[in-house]
Amino acid sequence: MDTSESSTEPQSAPVAEDPPRRGWRRWAMDTRPLRIPAYRRLWSSTIVTAVGSQLTAVAVPKQIYDITGSSAWVGAASLAGLLPLIVFALWGGAVADSMDRRKLLLITNSGIAVTSLLFWLQAVTGLESVAALMVLLAMQQAFWGLNAPARNASIARLVPEGQLPAANALGSTVMQTGQVVGPLLAGALIPVIGLPELYLIDALALCVTVWAVYKLPPLPPLAGAATRRAGVREIAEGFRYISMHKVLLLSFLADIIAMVFGMPRALFPQLAAETYGSYGEGLALGLLFAAIPIGAVLGGLFSGTFSRARRHGPMVIGAVVAWGLAITGFGLSGNLWIAAAFLAAAGVADMVSMVFRGAILLSAATDEMRGRMQGVFTVVVAGGPRLADVLHGTAGSAFGPRAAVAGGGLLVVAVMLGLALAVPALRRYRV
């Protein structure tokens, strides 16, 4: 770890190094964290809920559109869930630093499961109320905002520091797989079993998660940590902590740079219609949306190529630059399949960035601050793409979609390299 980022947290007992992996094992995903029963339970529950949550993510906008016939209402519902997510993720980070994280996970996962049951109840009774759907969506996002910081912060208590990149790769791969499989499964199931049952499947999947969390060991604040509340003052302390630790601040900025300047999903419908329409608009749109998560999954499956790297800072910088170059290539591509290949390459770069940014947040922060760091991380991950939608939509209207995409990718490269040169903390950071 960079000596400029000192930590007062007690260090874990030394873990014996595995012998070097040979042949195909050097490329395959590093599964060492799955040898740890507690982490294996947490990760296994994610497999189920990663798909189940996507069923609800498809069902809610589908139901709102069926009721209103308006995409504007679908967009309004998305915004209705954003504010509770931001508020409760920041507060949830402070709560996760002040109480047993296992207990908080039990409460919040149970709350999400109850919300999914309420989604099912309103659908099966034919309520057809957009207001009710938006209230339930706000509740769901509030519980998720409380849940995510505690879940992510717990990983560093379950696996050794040297295995944090591998643990992040395992978790991120499952979540990205859910983003591919979940919507496809929802599209196949709605004509067969109906929309209400998607909510019910998600609720049942969350019961598996609650059981897995129940089997985790207690995760109270570490001995010697100061007893604290979980209020505005504690949230502000988290932001002060970030400002005083450059490597943490830069890890957040790296994600903001990549997502705000380089996430062109708002332009996918226009590109599918105008640039790639000759391939079939439906095929083009589906391929554009699926390409990044597919690339991320492939990056996770072959994460053995990078998850054992110890220069975490340079890996983040390189991944963000690679993301920018891939997005630039996508913007310059007139062929749909080449464009999809560039997006898939961007997905691989995004996976690498996620793995090492997550590892930095867990290793460079003390345990008493990890919840708040993960709360800010949740807000950045949720808010960045939404800001990108506004920026790219405006730039696409002004300069054309392909120029906006390529220009955004080049801006990612220029800003990230400029930041890395100006502030050396990130490029020097290693474990």
LINWOCOR-V364276 format. One record per helix or strand of 2 or more residues. SS is the DSSP state (H for helix, E for strand). FROM is the first residue (numbers start at 0). TO is the last residue. If there is no record, write none. Layout:
ss & from & to
SS & FROM & TO
SS & FROM & TO
This chain:
ss & from & to
H & 22 & 25
H & 31 & 34
H & 36 & 67
H & 70 & 95
H & 100 & 123
H & 129 & 157
H & 160 & 192
H & 195 & 213
H & 231 & 243
H & 245 & 261
H & 264 & 273
H & 276 & 278
H & 280 & 300
H & 302 & 304
H & 311 & 331
H & 335 & 362
H & 366 & 398
H & 400 & 421
H & 424 & 427
